[in-house]
Amino acid sequence: MRRYFLLTIIFISMCMITHCGSTNKKFKMLWIDATANFSRLNSKKSIITILDKIVEAGVDGIVVDVKPISGEVLYPSGIAPQLLMWKGFTRDKDFNYLGTILPEAHNRGLKTYIAINVFSEGWKEHRCGPVYWDHPEWATMIYTPEGIMPITEHSSGLAAFVNPAIPDVRDYEISIMEELVSNYPFDGIVLDRGRYNGINSDFSDLSRELFQRFLGFPIPRWPEDIFTWEKDENGEWKTVPEKFYKEWLLWRAGIIHDFFVEAKDRVKAINDELIFADYVGAWYPDYYAVGVNWAANTFDPSQHYNWAHSRYAETGYAQILDFLCTGCYFYEVKIEEVKKKKKAMLIERGEAGMILSLDDWNSVEGAARMSMEVTKGVTPVYGSLYVQQYYDRDDPEQFVKAIRTCLQETNGIMVFDLFHIESFDWWKYLKEGLEKY
């Protein structure tokens, strides 16, 4: 009896150690951009070569982007147009990209996640995609100092966004997710660009109608009662919040929140074990500009930020996610590096909703900590890095430090992108950063 008792204790202890080990292990992902790797991953042989390098580097999972900002997809679809040619390179129409990379990844023990650019349906530079070819009525209407116009007619930016408030748009995007889940075996889906284009969208007649319904009364001046434009001391246009600005931000964040809830419900109805995740920028204090509240609904931003409505916490959606990738897109890794800066122009890669400033969160460490703070432990958070920022300054040591900082401060890491690691031959630096976790 005594021996049995001791064996039982030993067994339980071993289980606890194993459980703690698996719980504390930091998860490591590598993103595979759809267009940047289009010509590279064009055969089974090339895919096997890359996957072997990924495993050797110590990566646990890959995020395979199959719907770039053009709105085309990298598989035969009954819903969206298929991308077969990019920058002069044509893939063999009989080559099954997803049908090759997914099983080969699984054979190597890699978790596989499919990524889609949700509300971008056109590439502005090339004027291609469904918003140009089939559904111009879906184009988000942007409010500029010159007036309101379709995003397809405005020169700035790369992605031609559609309006998330249009029911047909929402159904279309979710139907693409359902098609993928129904036809391919993978571990999860990661939403990218599940947001508005910027603070200046959407100002369509439909959005005005829906917002007024949300308020319960008509807006006397549209769009001037939301915000107005004026030039700053440098002659640059800036927005000036007006009467219904906070309510407008609240309503838009609610549109995105409800879309995420619906999308999760519909894909989980097909496969309830599927991981449902999101990819956002880590600059939370500015991210309201794109209509997204990726915090937990128990975090109250109105206690911290003057742009937040008292009900803004209701729109937080971190708790519905199975994990969240937050882009800690800063060259400066440690907070102390930011404090040493004498100028505010820190960030080399401008992103939607990102305002150049000089705060602790303008560093990988600070952004990672903020990500953990506002999500309040309701979902795993993976700090994410943009490799190009470190290559541009020829600083692989800073890249390694950034990897380790994400792993120290969050539940894991996502590195963007395979294209950079392979093109720069930075595999050894990726491995060096990952190997201690």
C-alpha beads as a LAMMPS data file, in Angstrom:
LAMMPS data file: protein, C-alpha beads

437 atoms
436 bonds

1 atom types
1 bond types

-500.0 500.0 xlo xhi
-500.0 500.0 ylo yhi
-500.0 500.0 zlo zhi

Masses

1 110.0

Atoms # bond

1 1 1 0.000 0.000 0.000
2 1 1 2.814 2.374 0.928
3 1 1 4.601 1.589 -2.344
4 1 1 1.401 2.231 -4.298
5 1 1 0.955 5.556 -2.498
6 1 1 4.521 6.636 -3.339
7 1 1 4.140 5.626 -6.971
8 1 1 0.914 7.588 -7.152
9 1 1 2.595 10.695 -5.733
10 1 1 5.474 10.353 -8.189
11 1 1 3.047 9.929 -11.088
12 1 1 1.016 13.004 -10.088
13 1 1 4.195 15.041 -9.671
14 1 1 5.420 14.036 -13.112
15 1 1 2.074 14.985 -14.619
16 1 1 2.238 18.380 -12.916
17 1 1 5.750 18.975 -14.215
18 1 1 4.702 17.946 -17.733
19 1 1 1.624 20.135 -17.553
20 1 1 3.544 23.144 -16.293
21 1 1 6.142 22.647 -18.956
22 1 1 3.579 22.611 -21.750
23 1 1 1.710 25.544 -20.235
24 1 1 4.793 27.721 -19.889
25 1 1 6.324 26.908 -23.264
26 1 1 6.388 29.954 -25.484
27 1 1 4.771 29.377 -28.866
28 1 1 6.729 30.511 -31.934
29 1 1 5.204 31.283 -35.340
30 1 1 6.452 32.452 -38.715
31 1 1 4.159 34.308 -41.129
32 1 1 4.204 33.389 -44.836
33 1 1 2.944 36.343 -46.874
34 1 1 0.843 35.468 -49.914
35 1 1 2.425 37.670 -52.576
36 1 1 5.952 38.159 -51.207
37 1 1 6.517 34.383 -51.300
38 1 1 4.426 33.719 -54.403
39 1 1 7.281 32.813 -56.757
40 1 1 9.411 31.175 -54.054
41 1 1 6.854 28.589 -52.926
42 1 1 5.890 27.339 -56.374
43 1 1 6.465 23.596 -56.088
44 1 1 6.449 20.743 -53.619
45 1 1 10.249 20.723 -53.641
46 1 1 10.530 24.426 -52.753
47 1 1 7.926 24.066 -50.008
48 1 1 9.752 21.105 -48.454
49 1 1 13.053 23.008 -48.516
50 1 1 11.541 26.003 -46.725
51 1 1 9.611 23.942 -44.182
52 1 1 12.753 22.059 -43.237
53 1 1 14.505 25.375 -42.603
54 1 1 11.554 26.543 -40.497
55 1 1 11.683 23.437 -38.325
56 1 1 15.462 23.691 -37.964
57 1 1 15.080 27.286 -36.726
58 1 1 12.865 26.128 -33.848
59 1 1 9.523 27.426 -35.104
60 1 1 6.350 25.721 -33.824
61 1 1 3.800 26.920 -36.356
62 1 1 3.271 28.768 -39.627
63 1 1 0.676 31.322 -40.642
64 1 1 -0.098 30.849 -44.338
65 1 1 -1.569 33.982 -45.891
66 1 1 -3.972 32.966 -48.658
67 1 1 -5.919 36.190 -49.279
68 1 1 -3.688 39.218 -49.904
69 1 1 -4.985 42.790 -50.041
70 1 1 -6.006 42.329 -53.691
71 1 1 -8.923 40.177 -52.514
72 1 1 -7.740 37.271 -54.650
73 1 1 -6.986 33.904 -53.054
74 1 1 -4.228 31.320 -53.405
75 1 1 -6.475 28.309 -53.908
76 1 1 -9.286 27.309 -56.309
77 1 1 -12.341 29.041 -54.861
78 1 1 -16.003 29.039 -55.691
79 1 1 -16.303 32.480 -54.098
80 1 1 -13.216 34.656 -54.675
81 1 1 -10.975 35.034 -57.760
82 1 1 -7.782 32.965 -57.690
83 1 1 -4.381 34.645 -57.913
84 1 1 -2.294 32.779 -60.490
85 1 1 0.170 35.478 -61.546
86 1 1 2.152 37.995 -59.514
87 1 1 4.827 40.392 -60.769
88 1 1 5.360 38.437 -63.965
89 1 1 5.493 34.997 -62.334
90 1 1 2.712 32.534 -63.129
91 1 1 1.978 29.531 -60.978
92 1 1 0.935 26.308 -62.663
93 1 1 -2.838 26.185 -62.352
94 1 1 -2.581 22.493 -61.398
95 1 1 -0.243 23.256 -58.489
96 1 1 -2.194 22.891 -55.238
97 1 1 -0.442 25.290 -52.871
98 1 1 -2.579 24.660 -49.793
99 1 1 -2.929 20.984 -50.589
100 1 1 0.871 20.757 -50.512
101 1 1 2.050 23.035 -47.726
102 1 1 -0.521 22.004 -45.102
103 1 1 0.175 18.241 -45.015
104 1 1 3.929 18.767 -45.372
105 1 1 3.850 21.158 -42.399
106 1 1 1.787 18.748 -40.321
107 1 1 4.196 15.916 -41.187
108 1 1 6.931 18.016 -39.589
109 1 1 4.960 18.693 -36.434
110 1 1 4.159 22.302 -37.322
111 1 1 0.843 23.873 -36.398
112 1 1 -0.830 25.469 -39.413
113 1 1 -2.916 28.623 -39.462
114 1 1 -4.582 30.225 -42.457
115 1 1 -4.571 34.034 -42.689
116 1 1 -6.850 36.242 -44.737
117 1 1 -6.889 40.000 -45.259
118 1 1 -10.511 40.469 -44.329
119 1 1 -11.812 43.863 -45.438
120 1 1 -9.348 44.600 -48.243
121 1 1 -10.747 43.678 -51.654
122 1 1 -8.410 45.488 -53.996
123 1 1 -4.821 46.521 -54.669
124 1 1 -4.912 50.233 -55.413
125 1 1 -1.588 50.417 -57.212
126 1 1 -2.693 47.786 -59.719
127 1 1 -6.412 48.623 -59.594
128 1 1 -7.235 44.952 -59.279
129 1 1 -9.532 42.911 -57.075
130 1 1 -13.279 42.380 -56.532
131 1 1 -13.883 45.981 -55.440
132 1 1 -12.690 47.078 -58.914
133 1 1 -14.004 44.204 -60.992
134 1 1 -17.288 43.171 -59.410
135 1 1 -18.375 45.257 -56.423
136 1 1 -17.465 48.944 -56.625
137 1 1 -20.470 49.606 -54.384
138 1 1 -18.608 47.894 -51.543
139 1 1 -15.772 50.441 -51.515
140 1 1 -15.456 52.278 -48.227
141 1 1 -16.266 55.986 -48.510
142 1 1 -13.546 58.144 -47.026
143 1 1 -13.926 61.661 -45.673
144 1 1 -11.068 63.895 -46.781
145 1 1 -10.491 67.662 -46.604
146 1 1 -11.671 67.702 -50.230
147 1 1 -14.890 65.849 -49.455
148 1 1 -16.246 62.293 -49.359
149 1 1 -15.075 59.857 -52.048
150 1 1 -14.638 56.111 -52.658
151 1 1 -11.295 54.798 -51.450
152 1 1 -10.689 53.461 -54.947
153 1 1 -10.497 57.049 -56.193
154 1 1 -8.077 58.222 -53.507
155 1 1 -4.346 57.993 -54.120
156 1 1 -2.944 57.256 -50.645
157 1 1 -2.445 53.766 -49.284
158 1 1 -2.175 50.349 -50.895
159 1 1 -5.299 48.480 -49.823
160 1 1 -8.742 49.223 -51.240
161 1 1 -10.921 48.591 -48.212
162 1 1 -14.597 47.740 -48.277
163 1 1 -17.174 48.905 -45.753
164 1 1 -17.451 46.463 -42.806
165 1 1 -20.999 47.645 -42.097
166 1 1 -22.402 46.336 -45.409
167 1 1 -24.220 43.034 -44.723
168 1 1 -23.196 41.532 -48.091
169 1 1 -19.551 42.357 -47.380
170 1 1 -19.653 40.690 -43.992
171 1 1 -21.331 37.593 -45.387
172 1 1 -18.864 37.416 -48.285
173 1 1 -15.805 37.540 -46.034
174 1 1 -17.159 34.936 -43.643
175 1 1 -18.160 32.674 -46.538
176 1 1 -14.491 32.624 -47.623
177 1 1 -13.534 31.479 -44.127
178 1 1 -16.232 28.803 -44.248
179 1 1 -15.006 27.590 -47.634
180 1 1 -11.463 27.214 -46.317
181 1 1 -12.531 25.426 -43.139
182 1 1 -14.756 23.058 -45.124
183 1 1 -12.114 22.079 -47.679
184 1 1 -8.687 22.130 -46.023
185 1 1 -7.289 20.607 -42.807
186 1 1 -5.551 23.252 -40.700
187 1 1 -5.379 24.217 -37.064
188 1 1 -6.757 27.728 -37.084
189 1 1 -7.632 30.903 -38.908
190 1 1 -6.019 34.297 -38.312
191 1 1 -7.797 37.473 -39.365
192 1 1 -5.729 40.370 -40.672
193 1 1 -7.079 43.799 -41.601
194 1 1 -10.313 43.005 -39.825
195 1 1 -10.835 46.719 -39.446
196 1 1 -11.636 50.038 -41.079
197 1 1 -9.147 51.750 -43.358
198 1 1 -8.576 54.666 -41.000
199 1 1 -10.199 57.422 -38.998
200 1 1 -11.654 58.830 -42.217
201 1 1 -13.857 55.838 -43.061
202 1 1 -16.634 54.875 -43.495
203 1 1 -18.785 57.887 -44.388
204 1 1 -21.230 56.245 -46.781
205 1 1 -24.973 56.844 -46.733
206 1 1 -25.427 53.407 -45.166
207 1 1 -23.023 54.184 -42.336
208 1 1 -24.778 57.476 -41.720
209 1 1 -28.128 55.679 -41.544
210 1 1 -26.863 52.973 -39.219
211 1 1 -25.055 55.438 -36.968
212 1 1 -28.127 57.630 -36.662
213 1 1 -30.146 54.536 -35.789
214 1 1 -27.524 53.769 -33.131
215 1 1 -27.860 57.299 -31.720
216 1 1 -31.630 57.322 -31.973
217 1 1 -31.816 60.656 -33.783
218 1 1 -30.536 62.302 -36.983
219 1 1 -27.209 64.121 -37.123
220 1 1 -27.683 67.814 -37.947
221 1 1 -24.383 68.151 -39.847
222 1 1 -22.834 65.227 -41.697
223 1 1 -19.947 64.571 -41.475
224 1 1 -18.858 67.744 -39.660
225 1 1 -20.565 66.716 -36.416
226 1 1 -18.168 63.742 -36.248
227 1 1 -14.942 65.629 -36.864
228 1 1 -13.627 68.440 -38.995
229 1 1 -10.325 69.018 -40.780
230 1 1 -7.872 71.811 -40.098
231 1 1 -4.216 72.451 -40.846
232 1 1 -1.634 72.361 -38.099
233 1 1 1.349 74.680 -37.698
234 1 1 3.243 72.695 -40.326
235 1 1 0.483 72.969 -42.876
236 1 1 -0.540 69.304 -42.447
237 1 1 -4.200 68.323 -42.227
238 1 1 -5.395 66.997 -38.881
239 1 1 -8.774 65.938 -37.513
240 1 1 -10.630 67.959 -34.896
241 1 1 -13.149 65.944 -32.828
242 1 1 -16.662 67.347 -32.806
243 1 1 -19.980 66.673 -31.088
244 1 1 -20.482 62.971 -31.833
245 1 1 -16.858 61.877 -32.166
246 1 1 -16.764 59.498 -29.189
247 1 1 -20.105 57.971 -30.145
248 1 1 -18.788 57.469 -33.685
249 1 1 -15.704 55.629 -32.414
250 1 1 -17.914 53.517 -30.145
251 1 1 -20.279 52.593 -32.978
252 1 1 -17.514 51.621 -35.405
253 1 1 -15.752 49.471 -32.790
254 1 1 -19.093 47.779 -32.175
255 1 1 -19.400 46.960 -35.888
256 1 1 -16.024 45.206 -35.823
257 1 1 -16.745 43.476 -32.509
258 1 1 -20.001 42.030 -33.810
259 1 1 -18.339 40.876 -37.019
260 1 1 -15.742 38.934 -35.034
261 1 1 -18.444 37.283 -32.952
262 1 1 -20.390 36.246 -36.061
263 1 1 -17.300 35.034 -37.906
264 1 1 -16.179 32.914 -34.953
265 1 1 -19.626 31.387 -34.503
266 1 1 -19.902 30.432 -38.164
267 1 1 -16.464 28.845 -38.560
268 1 1 -16.715 27.055 -35.231
269 1 1 -20.067 25.635 -36.353
270 1 1 -18.099 23.766 -39.022
271 1 1 -15.153 22.835 -36.794
272 1 1 -15.498 23.624 -33.111
273 1 1 -11.834 22.730 -32.479
274 1 1 -10.602 25.378 -34.916
275 1 1 -8.441 28.158 -33.467
276 1 1 -9.921 31.604 -34.149
277 1 1 -7.342 34.401 -33.890
278 1 1 -6.498 37.945 -34.934
279 1 1 -3.489 40.062 -35.924
280 1 1 -3.402 43.748 -34.965
281 1 1 -0.978 46.579 -34.382
282 1 1 0.289 46.816 -30.812
283 1 1 -0.161 50.620 -30.626
284 1 1 -3.420 50.343 -28.662
285 1 1 -3.648 54.029 -27.629
286 1 1 -3.966 54.955 -31.332
287 1 1 -5.722 51.892 -32.706
288 1 1 -9.189 53.337 -32.201
289 1 1 -8.548 55.165 -35.482
290 1 1 -9.192 51.955 -37.424
291 1 1 -12.349 51.050 -35.517
292 1 1 -10.873 48.239 -33.445
293 1 1 -10.868 47.526 -29.727
294 1 1 -8.710 44.421 -29.335
295 1 1 -8.560 44.736 -25.552
296 1 1 -10.519 42.568 -23.140
297 1 1 -14.004 43.855 -22.378
298 1 1 -12.911 44.115 -18.743
299 1 1 -10.347 46.782 -19.621
300 1 1 -11.867 50.278 -19.523
301 1 1 -10.008 52.624 -21.895
302 1 1 -12.188 55.572 -20.862
303 1 1 -10.179 55.626 -17.628
304 1 1 -6.968 56.181 -19.602
305 1 1 -7.712 57.906 -22.925
306 1 1 -9.744 61.006 -23.696
307 1 1 -11.017 59.607 -27.015
308 1 1 -12.832 56.688 -25.378
309 1 1 -16.562 56.725 -24.677
310 1 1 -17.623 55.487 -21.241
311 1 1 -19.094 52.399 -22.962
312 1 1 -16.084 51.690 -25.165
313 1 1 -15.063 48.671 -23.057
314 1 1 -18.181 46.883 -24.325
315 1 1 -16.567 46.627 -27.750
316 1 1 -13.449 44.780 -26.539
317 1 1 -13.126 41.372 -28.166
318 1 1 -9.894 39.779 -26.860
319 1 1 -11.938 37.334 -24.788
320 1 1 -13.533 35.761 -27.869
321 1 1 -10.135 34.982 -29.450
322 1 1 -8.085 31.818 -29.063
323 1 1 -4.946 33.925 -29.465
324 1 1 -3.929 37.420 -30.532
325 1 1 -0.843 38.570 -32.438
326 1 1 0.119 42.174 -31.701
327 1 1 2.597 43.836 -34.033
328 1 1 5.353 45.335 -31.878
329 1 1 6.724 47.164 -34.911
330 1 1 9.492 49.221 -33.383
331 1 1 13.234 49.233 -33.946
332 1 1 13.835 50.233 -30.338
333 1 1 13.541 47.062 -28.260
334 1 1 13.817 48.185 -24.646
335 1 1 11.947 51.038 -23.003
336 1 1 15.254 52.552 -21.962
337 1 1 16.196 52.902 -25.635
338 1 1 13.117 55.022 -26.229
339 1 1 13.851 57.208 -23.232
340 1 1 17.267 57.976 -24.663
341 1 1 15.832 59.248 -27.919
342 1 1 15.847 63.012 -28.386
343 1 1 13.462 63.059 -31.350
344 1 1 9.936 61.724 -31.736
345 1 1 10.370 60.364 -35.258
346 1 1 11.122 56.816 -34.170
347 1 1 9.042 54.609 -36.366
348 1 1 10.174 53.842 -39.885
349 1 1 7.196 51.789 -40.958
350 1 1 3.903 53.687 -40.828
351 1 1 0.852 51.501 -40.225
352 1 1 -2.863 52.150 -40.011
353 1 1 -3.762 53.950 -36.830
354 1 1 -0.111 54.479 -35.872
355 1 1 0.766 57.993 -34.704
356 1 1 4.444 58.872 -34.307
357 1 1 5.188 59.690 -30.693
358 1 1 7.670 59.142 -27.893
359 1 1 6.141 56.825 -25.307
360 1 1 7.221 53.659 -23.534
361 1 1 5.043 51.620 -25.898
362 1 1 7.101 52.892 -28.847
363 1 1 9.397 49.976 -28.117
364 1 1 9.041 46.230 -28.441
365 1 1 9.169 45.827 -24.676
366 1 1 6.657 48.581 -23.983
367 1 1 4.261 47.474 -26.717
368 1 1 4.408 43.875 -25.512
369 1 1 3.671 44.915 -21.938
370 1 1 0.771 47.088 -23.040
371 1 1 -0.593 44.191 -25.085
372 1 1 -0.619 42.009 -21.994
373 1 1 -2.061 44.769 -19.836
374 1 1 -5.098 45.585 -21.966
375 1 1 -5.943 41.960 -22.779
376 1 1 -5.867 41.103 -19.072
377 1 1 -4.970 37.443 -19.526
378 1 1 -8.169 36.446 -21.347
379 1 1 -6.293 35.045 -24.359
380 1 1 -2.682 34.193 -25.244
381 1 1 -0.834 37.151 -26.741
382 1 1 2.046 36.691 -29.176
383 1 1 4.281 39.703 -29.642
384 1 1 5.035 40.098 -33.335
385 1 1 8.034 41.526 -35.178
386 1 1 8.687 43.048 -38.607
387 1 1 12.080 41.735 -39.751
388 1 1 12.673 44.501 -42.311
389 1 1 13.082 47.098 -39.563
390 1 1 16.231 45.414 -38.277
391 1 1 17.648 44.481 -41.673
392 1 1 17.358 48.081 -42.903
393 1 1 19.775 49.106 -40.145
394 1 1 21.964 46.025 -40.622
395 1 1 21.349 45.075 -37.009
396 1 1 20.728 41.343 -36.537
397 1 1 21.697 41.640 -32.859
398 1 1 18.771 44.000 -32.326
399 1 1 16.530 41.476 -34.083
400 1 1 17.664 38.698 -31.768
401 1 1 17.079 40.956 -28.766
402 1 1 13.609 41.813 -30.048
403 1 1 12.718 38.128 -30.423
404 1 1 13.825 37.379 -26.878
405 1 1 11.950 40.384 -25.527
406 1 1 8.685 39.260 -27.139
407 1 1 9.191 35.806 -25.684
408 1 1 9.965 37.237 -22.245
409 1 1 7.056 39.675 -22.149
410 1 1 4.250 37.759 -23.923
411 1 1 3.038 34.186 -24.413
412 1 1 5.017 33.675 -27.594
413 1 1 6.059 35.278 -30.851
414 1 1 5.039 35.705 -34.461
415 1 1 7.738 36.788 -36.913
416 1 1 6.781 38.600 -40.105
417 1 1 7.851 37.396 -42.642
418 1 1 9.366 34.291 -44.218
419 1 1 10.267 36.442 -47.233
420 1 1 12.682 38.522 -45.159
421 1 1 14.250 35.622 -43.275
422 1 1 14.921 33.725 -46.502
423 1 1 15.915 36.729 -48.649
424 1 1 18.330 38.082 -46.029
425 1 1 19.456 34.590 -44.958
426 1 1 18.715 35.447 -41.345
427 1 1 17.832 31.882 -40.347
428 1 1 20.702 31.705 -37.876
429 1 1 19.527 34.875 -36.147
430 1 1 15.963 33.613 -35.988
431 1 1 17.192 30.374 -34.428
432 1 1 19.446 32.230 -32.013
433 1 1 16.551 34.330 -30.772
434 1 1 14.173 31.397 -30.402
435 1 1 16.392 28.665 -29.036
436 1 1 16.289 29.574 -25.307
437 1 1 12.485 29.475 -25.122

Bonds

1 1 1 2
2 1 2 3
3 1 3 4
4 1 4 5
5 1 5 6
6 1 6 7
7 1 7 8
8 1 8 9
9 1 9 10
10 1 10 11
11 1 11 12
12 1 12 13
13 1 13 14
14 1 14 15
15 1 15 16
16 1 16 17
17 1 17 18
18 1 18 19
19 1 19 20
20 1 20 21
21 1 21 22
22 1 22 23
23 1 23 24
24 1 24 25
25 1 25 26
26 1 26 27
27 1 27 28
28 1 28 29
29 1 29 30
30 1 30 31
31 1 31 32
32 1 32 33
33 1 33 34
34 1 34 35
35 1 35 36
36 1 36 37
37 1 37 38
38 1 38 39
39 1 39 40
40 1 40 41
41 1 41 42
42 1 42 43
43 1 43 44
44 1 44 45
45 1 45 46
46 1 46 47
47 1 47 48
48 1 48 49
49 1 49 50
50 1 50 51
51 1 51 52
52 1 52 53
53 1 53 54
54 1 54 55
55 1 55 56
56 1 56 57
57 1 57 58
58 1 58 59
59 1 59 60
60 1 60 61
61 1 61 62
62 1 62 63
63 1 63 64
64 1 64 65
65 1 65 66
66 1 66 67
67 1 67 68
68 1 68 69
69 1 69 70
70 1 70 71
71 1 71 72
72 1 72 73
73 1 73 74
74 1 74 75
75 1 75 76
76 1 76 77
77 1 77 78
78 1 78 79
79 1 79 80
80 1 80 81
81 1 81 82
82 1 82 83
83 1 83 84
84 1 84 85
85 1 85 86
86 1 86 87
87 1 87 88
88 1 88 89
89 1 89 90
90 1 90 91
91 1 91 92
92 1 92 93
93 1 93 94
94 1 94 95
95 1 95 96
96 1 96 97
97 1 97 98
98 1 98 99
99 1 99 100
100 1 100 101
101 1 101 102
102 1 102 103
103 1 103 104
104 1 104 105
105 1 105 106
106 1 106 107
107 1 107 108
108 1 108 109
109 1 109 110
110 1 110 111
111 1 111 112
112 1 112 113
113 1 113 114
114 1 114 115
115 1 115 116
116 1 116 117
117 1 117 118
118 1 118 119
119 1 119 120
120 1 120 121
121 1 121 122
122 1 122 123
123 1 123 124
124 1 124 125
125 1 125 126
126 1 126 127
127 1 127 128
128 1 128 129
129 1 129 130
130 1 130 131
131 1 131 132
132 1 132 133
133 1 133 134
134 1 134 135
135 1 135 136
136 1 136 137
137 1 137 138
138 1 138 139
139 1 139 140
140 1 140 141
141 1 141 142
142 1 142 143
143 1 143 144
144 1 144 145
145 1 145 146
146 1 146 147
147 1 147 148
148 1 148 149
149 1 149 150
150 1 150 151
151 1 151 152
152 1 152 153
153 1 153 154
154 1 154 155
155 1 155 156
156 1 156 157
157 1 157 158
158 1 158 159
159 1 159 160
160 1 160 161
161 1 161 162
162 1 162 163
163 1 163 164
164 1 164 165
165 1 165 166
166 1 166 167
167 1 167 168
168 1 168 169
169 1 169 170
170 1 170 171
171 1 171 172
172 1 172 173
173 1 173 174
174 1 174 175
175 1 175 176
176 1 176 177
177 1 177 178
178 1 178 179
179 1 179 180
180 1 180 181
181 1 181 182
182 1 182 183
183 1 183 184
184 1 184 185
185 1 185 186
186 1 186 187
187 1 187 188
188 1 188 189
189 1 189 190
190 1 190 191
191 1 191 192
192 1 192 193
193 1 193 194
194 1 194 195
195 1 195 196
196 1 196 197
197 1 197 198
198 1 198 199
199 1 199 200
200 1 200 201
201 1 201 202
202 1 202 203
203 1 203 204
204 1 204 205
205 1 205 206
206 1 206 207
207 1 207 208
208 1 208 209
209 1 209 210
210 1 210 211
211 1 211 212
212 1 212 213
213 1 213 214
214 1 214 215
215 1 215 216
216 1 216 217
217 1 217 218
218 1 218 219
219 1 219 220
220 1 220 221
221 1 221 222
222 1 222 223
223 1 223 224
224 1 224 225
225 1 225 226
226 1 226 227
227 1 227 228
228 1 228 229
229 1 229 230
230 1 230 231
231 1 231 232
232 1 232 233
233 1 233 234
234 1 234 235
235 1 235 236
236 1 236 237
237 1 237 238
238 1 238 239
239 1 239 240
240 1 240 241
241 1 241 242
242 1 242 243
243 1 243 244
244 1 244 245
245 1 245 246
246 1 246 247
247 1 247 248
248 1 248 249
249 1 249 250
250 1 250 251
251 1 251 252
252 1 252 253
253 1 253 254
254 1 254 255
255 1 255 256
256 1 256 257
257 1 257 258
258 1 258 259
259 1 259 260
260 1 260 261
261 1 261 262
262 1 262 263
263 1 263 264
264 1 264 265
265 1 265 266
266 1 266 267
267 1 267 268
268 1 268 269
269 1 269 270
270 1 270 271
271 1 271 272
272 1 272 273
273 1 273 274
274 1 274 275
275 1 275 276
276 1 276 277
277 1 277 278
278 1 278 279
279 1 279 280
280 1 280 281
281 1 281 282
282 1 282 283
283 1 283 284
284 1 284 285
285 1 285 286
286 1 286 287
287 1 287 288
288 1 288 289
289 1 289 290
290 1 290 291
291 1 291 292
292 1 292 293
293 1 293 294
294 1 294 295
295 1 295 296
296 1 296 297
297 1 297 298
298 1 298 299
299 1 299 300
300 1 300 301
301 1 301 302
302 1 302 303
303 1 303 304
304 1 304 305
305 1 305 306
306 1 306 307
307 1 307 308
308 1 308 309
309 1 309 310
310 1 310 311
311 1 311 312
312 1 312 313
313 1 313 314
314 1 314 315
315 1 315 316
316 1 316 317
317 1 317 318
318 1 318 319
319 1 319 320
320 1 320 321
321 1 321 322
322 1 322 323
323 1 323 324
324 1 324 325
325 1 325 326
326 1 326 327
327 1 327 328
328 1 328 329
329 1 329 330
330 1 330 331
331 1 331 332
332 1 332 333
333 1 333 334
334 1 334 335
335 1 335 336
336 1 336 337
337 1 337 338
338 1 338 339
339 1 339 340
340 1 340 341
341 1 341 342
342 1 342 343
343 1 343 344
344 1 344 345
345 1 345 346
346 1 346 347
347 1 347 348
348 1 348 349
349 1 349 350
350 1 350 351
351 1 351 352
352 1 352 353
353 1 353 354
354 1 354 355
355 1 355 356
356 1 356 357
357 1 357 358
358 1 358 359
359 1 359 360
360 1 360 361
361 1 361 362
362 1 362 363
363 1 363 364
364 1 364 365
365 1 365 366
366 1 366 367
367 1 367 368
368 1 368 369
369 1 369 370
370 1 370 371
371 1 371 372
372 1 372 373
373 1 373 374
374 1 374 375
375 1 375 376
376 1 376 377
377 1 377 378
378 1 378 379
379 1 379 380
380 1 380 381
381 1 381 382
382 1 382 383
383 1 383 384
384 1 384 385
385 1 385 386
386 1 386 387
387 1 387 388
388 1 388 389
389 1 389 390
390 1 390 391
391 1 391 392
392 1 392 393
393 1 393 394
394 1 394 395
395 1 395 396
396 1 396 397
397 1 397 398
398 1 398 399
399 1 399 400
400 1 400 401
401 1 401 402
402 1 402 403
403 1 403 404
404 1 404 405
405 1 405 406
406 1 406 407
407 1 407 408
408 1 408 409
409 1 409 410
410 1 410 411
411 1 411 412
412 1 412 413
413 1 413 414
414 1 414 415
415 1 415 416
416 1 416 417
417 1 417 418
418 1 418 419
419 1 419 420
420 1 420 421
421 1 421 422
422 1 422 423
423 1 423 424
424 1 424 425
425 1 425 426
426 1 426 427
427 1 427 428
428 1 428 429
429 1 429 430
430 1 430 431
431 1 431 432
432 1 432 433
433 1 433 434
434 1 434 435
435 1 435 436
436 1 436 437
